Amino acid sequence: MAYRIGVDVGGSFTDFAVFNEADASITTLKVFSRPDQPGQEIVAGLRALHDRHGIDPREVAYFTHGTTVGVNTVIQRNGHDIALFTTRNFEDVLQVARLKIPQIHNLYSRRPDPLIPRNRVFGIDERTEATGAVLRAPNPADVAQAVAAARAAGCAGIVLAFLHSYRNPANERAVRDMIAAIAPDLPVFSSAETWPIIREYERTITAVISGYVQPRVANYLDRFEEVLRDQGVACPLHITKTNGGVMGIDQARAECVQMILSGTASGVIGAGYLAQNYGYPRVLSLDIGGTSADVAVIIDGQAQYGVGELIGDFQIHVPSVSVSSVGQGGGSVAWIDPLGVLKVGPDSAGSTPGPACYGRGGTRATITDAMAASNLIGHTPLGYGAVTVNHAAARAALAPLADRLGIAVEAVASDIIAISVSSMYAEVSGLTSRFGIDPREFHLFAFGGAGAMLACFLARELNMQGVVVPPTPGVVSALGGLIADLKNDFIRTLYIDVTEAGLAPLASAVDSLRATAQDWLAAQEFPGKGQITLSADMRYAGQSYEIETPLDPADLSVPAIAAAFHAAHTRLYGHADPAAPIQLVNLRLVIAGATPKPAIRELAAATAPVQPVTTVTAWFDGTSHKVPVYARTDLRAGHRLPSPAIIAQDDTTTVVPPGFAIAVERFGNLVITPES
């Protein structure tokens, strides 16, 4: 018997999804995260899986893990001090950036300080033309002087980002070799090797982020690997990627930029897989954990992708699952600002000490405490028995806020929930505008430890079709990493006209990328050729930015490529100009190797009405109601429940305010729709 395990380490809980290859079944588990002792949550989870389900770590054939250590390093700005070597007279590239302020409607908005301050940026006397011709090779003495200055500034690594190295990386490679000769202890990160794209700032900031997080990510992965080996897990280890795929742990160490959003992407991939198999073609995924609420658009099972996703204060320009995040997780702390205004987040109580109601030493009021003080959660143990909610502790944590505001505890709890939902609403509004969709045509697919707790409140404000809560919503992110395909992106800047003469280099470029991609997949020990997807960043001549356009590898003729671009332009902007000349800037190729998927099982049909396990007095929007509490394990396909209602299970609690109808469909999903 062999098992495949997916793990997602969150701010409060670490989730496990175990796929039994013998019968395609899934076993799930949650344990407390241990930010104070990283890796111990993995030990605790493996031991619990063995004790509860007889799963021997020596029988694990595949292990994948999603982590937020990279993105947290950028957000918290606790990466290592590194230097940037760039083309002389371009030392201000990080300060100049794109001359944009983060919030265009905020007069007080200011650009963040760069990850590498100006005094650690050093110009190298070298130059490459836009054509790729080397005008001036780097001088070893010049490089040695820059290395000495970087050492004097206390730098522990060097990023290389030279002008036009996407066309010809010769100068970056030469400087890398020079540094290796004179300072072999300094790691070097080349922009042309990190992600060779046109536009200097975009390529530079991507390489800078990769170099900034690499030491911390590498140390984390080393500990992770050591812990698993000590527990008897001997299979190859994989890390989920920003693009929604997985890669080997050695590649993750070397290419940290490819995994910086790995934890976030895992949840979206899991939600897309489930939504497609359950028959929901248009969903917004809502993943709420202990720290944040993450929202993504999923159409026909496919997450929407983009380039330029925000990592903290900075954009990263590798292909990424498009996710909008806001600091409104279950552990987000409620507080009152100096003007006496109630605020929620972005600070989180995490798992240590956690919300006050967890009884682990926390005293600050959180969203979870607001739900507990409203008596909406905690009527059965949470987190697979890890937490017994202390309602009195939750009310005690909210009492100082209520006293300062001069209102009842129930009222301040209602206000905390409303503020949190309002923040999510603003984030979702921006996401839907970006993709040009109407949320009224979508279901909200809720998961994460707190997703089902708040989903109905958000769906109500957005006037959505309804809410879908899968059978085990608390571990969807772990499932996403488990079922994600082996996947890698490759790019080459061509900068050619879409004409018969201009496209002459295209076929050989496609063949070269295809060969590189197949070599990568073979190195992942995948037994097959994989699936190839081809696209190009294209524009009308004279435009400043490109549109990623899907291409048919079997037809790379001028008419086919032009038609594909006109269609993409029409889809985005509502018009096209078939007579205008077109340029192909970047060629993109994605290779994917499919991994085994668990069986989607139907739930047994109901034979009798379901009875609540208890009835409680709870508060919705500051008003008390008699609310039945149901056990999720008692529900069967075909059951229908009135609202308000509370549905408790091991990994989450689904809270349904008045005004909704609840149905259990054949796969066991809760489908919660507005009452007509």
C-alpha positions in Angstrom: 0.0 0.0 0.0 1.3 3.5 -0.9 0.2 6.9 0.2 0.5 10.4 -1.3 0.5 13.2 1.2 -0.2 16.9 0.7 0.5 19.4 3.5 -0.4 23.1 3.8 1.2 25.0 6.7 -1.1 27.9 7.6 -0.9 30.7 10.2 -3.0 28.7 12.7 -3.3 25.1 11.5 -1.3 22.8 9.4 -3.5 20.7 7.1 -2.9 17.1 5.8 -4.6 15.4 2.9 -3.6 11.7 2.4 -4.4 9.9 -0.9 -4.5 6.1 -0.6 -3.4 4.8 -4.0 -5.1 1.4 -3.3 -8.7 2.7 -3.3 -8.3 6.4 -4.3 -9.7 7.5 -0.9 -8.7 10.7 1.0 -8.0 11.0 4.7 -7.7 14.4 6.3 -6.2 16.0 9.4 -5.4 19.3 11.1 -2.8 20.0 13.7 -1.6 23.3 15.2 1.1 25.1 13.3 4.4 25.7 15.1 5.9 29.0 14.0 8.1 28.9 17.1 9.5 25.4 16.0 9.0 25.0 12.3 8.8 21.4 11.2 7.3 20.2 14.5 3.8 20.5 13.0 4.9 17.9 10.3 6.1 15.6 13.0 2.9 16.0 15.0 0.8 15.4 11.9 2.6 12.3 10.8 2.4 10.8 14.3 -1.3 11.6 14.4 -1.9 10.0 11.0 -0.1 6.8 12.2 -1.9 6.7 15.6 -5.4 7.4 14.2 -5.3 5.8 10.8 -2.4 3.4 10.8 -0.5 5.4 8.0 3.1 4.4 8.2 5.5 7.2 7.0 7.7 4.5 5.3 4.8 3.7 3.0 4.6 7.3 1.7 5.4 7.4 -2.0 4.8 11.1 -2.7 5.0 14.1 -0.5 4.1 17.7 -1.5 4.1 20.8 0.6 2.8 24.4 0.2 4.5 27.1 2.2 4.3 30.8 2.7 7.8 31.3 4.0 8.9 33.2 0.9 6.0 35.7 0.7 6.2 36.2 4.5 9.9 37.0 4.2 9.1 39.8 1.8 6.1 41.1 3.7 8.0 41.1 7.0 11.2 42.3 5.3 13.4 39.9 7.2 15.4 38.5 4.3 19.2 38.6 4.1 21.1 41.8 3.1 22.0 41.5 -0.6 23.6 43.7 -3.2 22.5 44.6 -6.7 25.0 44.8 -9.6 23.5 46.6 -12.6 24.7 48.4 -15.7 26.5 51.6 -14.8 24.2 54.6 -14.8 21.2 52.4 -14.2 21.8 52.2 -10.4 18.4 53.9 -9.7 16.3 51.1 -11.3 14.7 50.1 -8.1 14.0 53.6 -6.9 12.6 54.8 -10.3 10.6 51.5 -10.8 7.6 52.5 -13.0 7.0 55.9 -11.3 3.6 54.7 -10.1 2.1 55.1 -6.6 0.5 52.0 -5.1 -2.9 53.6 -4.7 -3.7 56.1 -7.4 -6.7 57.6 -5.6 -4.8 58.1 -2.3 -3.0 61.4 -2.2 -0.9 60.2 0.7 0.1 56.9 -0.9 3.9 56.5 -1.3 6.0 53.9 -3.0 7.7 51.4 -0.6 11.4 51.5 0.2 13.2 49.0 -2.1 14.3 45.7 -0.7 17.9 46.7 -1.6 18.7 50.3 -0.6 20.6 52.6 -3.0 23.9 52.3 -1.1 24.0 48.6 -1.9 23.5 49.0 -5.6 26.7 49.0 -7.6 27.1 49.9 -11.3 29.3 47.7 -13.5 30.9 49.2 -16.7 29.4 46.8 -19.2 26.8 47.2 -22.0 24.7 44.9 -24.3 22.6 46.3 -27.1 18.9 45.6 -27.5 19.9 43.3 -30.4 21.9 41.2 -28.0 25.3 42.4 -29.3 27.9 43.0 -26.6 29.2 46.5 -26.8 31.4 46.3 -23.7 32.4 43.3 -21.7 32.8 43.6 -18.0 36.2 44.4 -16.5 37.4 42.0 -13.8 39.0 44.9 -11.8 35.6 46.7 -11.9 33.8 43.6 -10.6 36.4 43.0 -7.9 35.9 46.6 -6.6 32.1 46.2 -6.5 32.4 42.8 -4.7 34.7 44.5 -2.1 32.2 47.3 -1.6 29.3 44.8 -1.3 31.3 42.9 1.4 32.0 46.1 3.2 28.3 46.9 3.2 27.6 43.5 4.9 25.9 41.9 1.9 25.4 38.1 2.0 24.6 37.7 -1.7 24.6 39.5 -5.1 21.9 39.9 -7.7 22.9 40.6 -11.3 20.5 42.5 -13.6 22.2 44.0 -16.6 20.6 45.9 -19.5 19.2 43.6 -22.2 20.5 40.4 -20.6 17.2 38.8 -21.6 18.6 39.0 -25.2 22.1 37.9 -24.4 23.1 36.8 -20.9 26.8 36.7 -21.7 27.8 39.6 -19.5 25.8 38.4 -16.5 27.4 35.0 -16.9 30.9 36.5 -17.1 30.4 38.5 -13.9 28.9 35.5 -12.2 32.1 33.6 -13.0 34.3 36.4 -11.8 32.5 36.6 -8.5 32.8 32.8 -8.1 36.5 33.1 -8.5 37.1 35.9 -6.0 34.2 35.4 -3.6 33.0 31.8 -3.8 31.1 32.1 -0.6 28.7 34.7 -2.0 25.6 33.3 -3.7 24.9 35.0 -7.1 21.4 35.4 -8.6 21.3 36.2 -12.3 18.2 38.0 -13.7 18.6 36.2 -17.0 18.5 32.8 -15.3 15.8 33.8 -12.9 13.2 35.0 -15.5 14.6 36.4 -18.8 12.0 38.9 -19.7 12.1 42.2 -21.5 11.8 45.4 -19.4 14.6 46.2 -16.9 12.6 46.9 -13.8 10.3 43.9 -14.1 13.2 41.6 -14.6 15.3 43.2 -11.9 12.6 43.2 -9.2 11.8 39.5 -9.9 15.5 38.6 -9.5 15.8 40.8 -6.4 12.8 39.1 -4.7 14.3 35.7 -5.5 17.7 36.5 -4.1 16.2 38.2 -1.1 14.2 35.2 0.1 16.5 32.4 -1.1 18.6 31.9 2.1 15.5 31.8 4.4 13.6 29.5 2.0 16.6 27.2 1.6 17.1 26.9 5.3 13.4 26.2 5.7 13.4 23.5 3.1 16.6 21.9 4.6 14.8 21.6 7.9 11.6 20.3 6.3 13.6 17.6 4.4 15.5 16.7 7.6 12.3 16.3 9.6 10.7 14.1 7.0 13.8 11.9 6.7 13.9 11.5 10.5 10.3 10.4 10.4 11.0 7.7 7.8 9.6 9.5 4.7 12.1 8.5 2.0 10.2 9.4 -1.2 11.1 12.4 -3.4 9.8 15.6 -1.9 7.9 18.3 -3.9 6.9 21.9 -3.3 3.9 23.6 -4.8 4.6 26.5 -7.2 3.3 30.0 -7.8 1.9 28.8 -11.2 -0.3 26.1 -9.5 2.0 23.2 -10.3 4.6 21.3 -8.3 8.4 20.9 -8.6 11.1 18.9 -6.8 12.6 20.3 -3.6 16.1 20.9 -5.2 14.6 23.1 -7.9 12.6 25.0 -5.1 15.9 25.7 -3.3 17.5 27.1 -6.4 14.5 28.9 -7.9 12.7 30.4 -4.9 10.8 32.9 -7.1 8.9 30.0 -8.6 7.4 29.0 -5.2 6.9 32.3 -3.5 3.1 32.0 -3.7 3.0 28.3 -3.3 0.7 28.1 -0.3 -1.8 30.4 -1.8 -1.8 28.7 -5.2 -2.5 25.3 -3.6 -5.9 26.3 -2.4 -7.0 27.7 -5.7 -5.9 24.6 -7.5 -7.8 22.4 -5.1 -10.9 24.5 -5.4 -10.7 24.5 -9.2 -10.4 20.7 -9.2 -13.4 20.2 -6.9 -15.6 22.9 -8.5 -15.1 21.3 -11.9 -15.8 17.8 -10.7 -18.8 18.9 -8.7 -20.3 20.8 -11.7 -19.9 24.5 -10.8 -18.4 26.2 -13.8 -18.1 29.7 -12.4 -16.9 30.2 -8.9 -15.0 32.7 -6.8 -12.9 30.7 -4.4 -12.8 32.0 -0.8 -9.9 30.7 1.3 -9.9 32.0 4.8 -7.2 30.8 7.2 -5.8 32.2 10.4 -4.1 35.2 8.8 -5.8 36.2 5.5 -8.8 35.8 3.2 -7.7 34.9 -0.4 -10.0 35.2 -3.3 -9.6 33.9 -6.9 -11.6 33.6 -10.1 -12.2 30.0 -11.4 -14.0 29.4 -14.7 -14.6 25.8 -15.9 -12.2 24.5 -13.3 -9.3 26.7 -14.4 -7.9 29.4 -12.2 -7.2 32.7 -13.8 -3.5 33.5 -14.2 -1.5 36.7 -14.4 1.9 38.3 -14.3 2.7 41.1 -11.9 1.0 39.7 -8.8 1.8 41.6 -5.6 4.2 40.0 -3.1 3.8 42.3 -0.1 4.6 45.8 -1.6 6.2 44.5 -4.8 5.1 42.9 -8.1 6.7 39.7 -9.2 6.7 39.0 -12.9 6.5 35.2 -13.2 3.3 33.4 -14.2 1.1 33.2 -11.1 -2.3 32.1 -10.0 -4.2 35.4 -9.7 -5.2 35.7 -6.0 -6.3 38.8 -4.1 -5.5 38.7 -0.4 -6.7 40.8 2.5 -5.6 40.5 6.2 -8.9 39.2 7.4 -8.3 35.7 8.7 -9.9 34.0 11.6 -7.0 35.1 13.8 -7.1 38.8 12.6 -7.0 41.1 15.6 -9.7 43.7 16.3 -8.4 47.0 17.7 -9.4 50.7 18.2 -7.3 53.3 16.5 -6.4 56.7 18.1 -9.5 58.3 16.7 -11.7 55.7 18.4 -12.6 53.8 15.2 -12.9 50.0 15.4 -10.5 48.2 13.0 -9.8 44.6 12.2 -6.5 43.2 11.0 -4.1 42.9 9.4 -2.2 41.7 12.6 -3.0 38.1 13.4 -2.9 36.1 16.7 -1.7 33.1 14.6 -1.6 29.7 16.4 0.6 30.9 19.2 -1.1 32.2 21.3 -4.1 32.2 18.9 -7.6 33.6 19.5 -8.6 34.0 23.1 -11.3 31.4 22.8 -8.7 28.7 21.9 -7.4 28.8 25.5 -3.8 28.9 24.5 -2.9 32.2 26.2 -4.3 34.6 23.7 -6.0 37.8 25.1 -6.6 40.0 22.0 -10.0 39.8 20.4 -10.0 38.3 16.9 -12.7 37.5 14.3 -12.9 34.0 15.6 -13.5 35.4 19.1 -16.3 37.6 17.6 -17.9 34.5 16.2 -17.6 32.7 19.5 -18.9 35.6 21.5 -21.9 35.6 19.1 -22.3 31.9 20.0 -22.0 31.0 16.3 -19.1 28.5 16.7 -17.7 26.2 19.2 -20.6 23.8 19.9 -18.4 20.9 19.0 -14.5 20.6 19.1 -12.6 22.3 16.2 -9.5 21.2 14.4 -10.1 17.5 14.6 -10.4 17.8 18.4 -7.5 20.1 18.9 -9.6 23.0 20.2 -12.5 23.3 22.6 -13.9 26.8 22.2 -14.1 28.9 25.4 -17.0 31.2 24.9 -16.4 33.1 28.2 -12.8 33.8 27.2 -14.0 35.2 23.8 -16.4 37.5 25.5 -13.8 38.6 28.0 -11.4 39.5 25.1 -14.1 41.6 23.4 -15.2 43.3 26.6 -12.5 46.1 26.6 -13.5 47.0 23.1 -17.2 47.1 24.0 -16.4 49.3 27.0 -14.4 51.8 25.0 -17.1 52.0 22.4 -20.0 52.1 24.9 -21.8 49.1 23.4 -22.7 45.5 24.3 -20.3 42.7 23.6 -22.7 41.2 21.1 -22.8 44.5 19.3 -19.1 44.8 19.0 -18.9 41.2 17.9 -21.4 42.0 15.1 -19.4 45.1 14.1 -16.1 43.1 13.9 -17.8 40.6 11.6 -19.2 43.4 9.5 -15.9 45.2 9.2 -14.1 42.0 8.1 -16.7 41.3 5.5 -16.5 44.9 4.3 -12.8 44.5 3.7 -13.3 41.3 1.8 -16.0 43.0 -0.3 -13.6 45.7 -1.3 -10.9 43.2 -2.3 -13.4 41.1 -4.3 -14.7 44.2 -6.1 -11.2 44.9 -7.4 -10.7 41.4 -8.5 -14.0 41.1 -10.4 -13.3 44.5 -12.1 -9.9 43.3 -13.1 -11.3 40.2 -14.9 -14.5 41.9 -16.1 -16.9 39.5 -14.4 -20.2 39.9 -12.6 -20.2 38.2 -9.1 -24.0 37.8 -9.4 -23.2 35.1 -12.0 -20.9 33.2 -9.7 -21.0 30.9 -6.6 -18.7 31.5 -3.7 -16.7 28.3 -3.1 -15.7 28.5 0.5 -12.9 26.6 2.2 -10.1 27.0 4.7 -10.6 26.8 8.4 -12.7 30.0 8.5 -14.1 30.2 4.9 -17.4 28.5 5.6 -17.7 30.6 8.8 -17.9 33.9 6.9 -18.9 33.0 3.3 -22.6 33.6 3.6 -22.0 37.1 5.0 -19.8 38.0 2.0 -22.0 36.3 -0.6 -25.0 38.2 0.8 -23.2 41.5 0.2 -22.1 40.6 -3.3 -25.6 39.3 -4.3 -24.0 36.0 -5.5 -25.7 32.9 -6.8 -25.0 31.2 -3.5 -22.3 29.5 -1.5 -20.8 26.0 -2.0 -19.1 24.4 1.0 -17.3 21.1 0.0 -17.3 18.1 2.3 -13.9 18.8 3.9 -13.4 22.6 3.3 -10.7 22.9 6.0 -8.1 20.9 4.0 -8.7 22.0 0.4 -5.3 23.7 0.2 -3.5 20.5 1.2 -5.6 18.7 -1.3 -4.6 21.2 -4.0 -1.0 20.6 -3.5 -1.6 16.8 -3.5 -3.4 16.8 -6.9 -1.4 19.6 -8.6 0.4 18.5 -11.8 4.1 18.7 -12.3 4.4 22.0 -14.1 7.0 24.4 -15.3 7.0 27.6 -17.4 9.6 28.6 -20.0 9.9 32.0 -21.8 12.0 33.5 -24.5 12.0 37.1 -25.7 11.9 37.2 -29.5 10.6 40.7 -30.3 9.5 39.9 -33.9 6.9 41.2 -36.3 4.0 38.9 -37.2 4.9 38.7 -40.9 6.2 35.8 -43.0 9.8 37.2 -42.7 9.4 38.2 -39.0 8.2 34.7 -37.9 11.1 32.9 -39.5 12.8 32.3 -36.1 9.6 31.2 -34.4 9.7 27.5 -35.3 13.2 26.9 -34.0 12.4 28.9 -30.8 9.4 26.6 -30.2 11.5 23.5 -30.8 14.2 24.7 -28.4 11.7 25.5 -25.6 10.0 22.2 -26.2 13.2 20.3 -25.9 14.1 22.2 -22.7 10.7 21.5 -21.2 10.9 17.8 -22.0 14.3 17.6 -20.3 12.9 19.3 -17.2 9.9 16.9 -17.0 12.3 13.9 -17.4 14.4 15.3 -14.6 11.3 15.2 -12.4 11.1 11.4 -13.1 7.8 11.8 -14.9 7.1 8.7 -17.1 5.8 10.4 -20.2 5.9 13.4 -22.5 3.5 15.6 -20.7 1.2 18.2 -22.1 2.5 21.3 -23.9 0.7 24.7 -23.9 2.0 27.5 -26.1 1.3 31.2 -25.9 2.8 34.5 -26.8 2.9 38.1 -25.4 1.7 40.1 -28.3 0.7 43.7 -29.1 -0.2 46.0 -31.9 2.9 47.9 -33.0 3.3 51.0 -30.9 1.4 49.7 -27.9 3.3 49.8 -24.6 2.1 46.5 -23.0 1.3 43.0 -24.3 -1.6 40.6 -24.2 -0.8 36.9 -23.5 -2.4 35.1 -26.5 -2.9 31.3 -26.7 -1.3 29.7 -29.8 -2.0 26.5 -31.5 1.4 24.6 -31.8 0.1 22.8 -34.9 -0.5 26.1 -36.8 2.0 28.9 -36.3 1.2 30.6 -39.6 0.8 34.4 -39.8 -3.0 34.2 -40.3 -3.5 31.8 -37.3 -1.3 33.9 -35.0 -2.9 37.2 -36.1 -6.4 35.8 -35.7 -5.6 34.5 -32.2 -4.3 37.9 -31.1 -7.3 39.8 -32.6 -9.6 37.5 -30.7 -7.7 38.0 -27.5 -7.7 41.8 -27.9 -11.5 41.8 -28.6 -12.1 39.6 -25.6 -10.3 42.1 -23.3 -11.1 45.4 -24.9 -14.1 44.9 -27.0 -12.5 45.7 -30.3 -9.6 44.7 -32.7 -7.9 46.2 -35.7 -7.2 43.5 -38.3 -5.3 45.9 -40.5 -2.8 47.0 -37.8 0.7 45.5 -37.7 1.3 43.0 -34.8 4.4 42.3 -32.8 5.3 39.1 -30.9 7.4 40.0 -27.9 7.7 36.9 -25.7 7.2 33.2 -26.5 5.8 31.2 -23.6 5.7 27.4 -23.2 4.2 25.5 -20.3 4.7 21.8 -19.8 2.6 19.7 -17.4 2.7 16.1 -16.3 -0.6 14.9 -14.8 -0.5 13.4 -11.3 -3.0 10.8 -9.9 -6.3 12.2 -8.7 -8.6 10.9 -5.9 -12.0 9.6 -6.6 -15.0 11.9 -6.3 -17.5 9.9 -4.3 -21.3 10.5 -4.0 -22.9 10.8 -0.6 -25.6 8.3 0.5 -29.1 9.6 0.0 -31.2 10.8 2.9 -33.9 8.4 4.1 -35.3 10.6 6.9 -35.2 14.2 8.0 -32.0 15.3 9.9 -32.3 16.4 13.5 -30.2 19.1 15.1 -27.8 18.0 17.8 -28.8 21.0 19.9 -30.4 24.5 19.6 -28.6 27.6 20.9 -29.2 31.3 21.2 -26.9 33.1 18.8 -26.5 36.6 17.4 -26.7 37.6 13.8 -26.2 41.3 12.9 -26.7 42.1 16.6 -30.0 40.3 16.9 -30.6 37.1 18.9 -32.0 34.0 17.2 -32.8 30.5 18.2 -30.4 28.5 15.9 -30.3 24.7 15.4 -26.8 23.2 15.3 -26.3 20.2 12.9 -23.5 17.7 12.7 -22.1 17.6 9.2 -21.7 13.8 9.6 -25.4 13.4 10.0 -26.2 15.1 6.7 -27.1 13.0 3.6 -27.8 13.9 0.0 -31.2 15.5 -0.4 -31.4 17.0 3.0 -32.7 20.5 3.1 -32.3 22.8 6.1 -33.8 26.2 7.0 -31.8 29.2 8.1 -30.4 30.4 10.4 -28.3 27.3 11.0 -24.9 26.2 12.3 -23.3 23.1 10.7 -20.3 21.8 12.7 -17.6 19.4 11.5 -14.1 18.4 12.4 -12.3 21.0 10.2 -14.6 24.0 10.2 -18.0 25.4 11.1 -20.5 26.6 8.5 -22.5 29.6 9.7 -25.7 30.4 7.8 -27.5 33.7 8.7 -31.3 34.2 8.1 -32.4 34.6 4.5 -30.8 31.5 3.0 -31.9 28.0 2.0 -29.5 25.0 2.6 -29.4 21.9 0.4 -27.1 18.9 0.5 -26.4 17.8 -3.0 -25.3 14.3 -4.2 -21.5 14.9 -3.7 -22.1 16.0 -0.1 -21.6 19.8 -0.8 -23.7 22.3 1.1 -25.3 24.5 -1.4 -26.5 27.6 0.3 -28.7 30.0 -1.8 -30.6 33.2 -1.1 -34.2 32.7 -0.3 -36.4 34.1 -3.1 
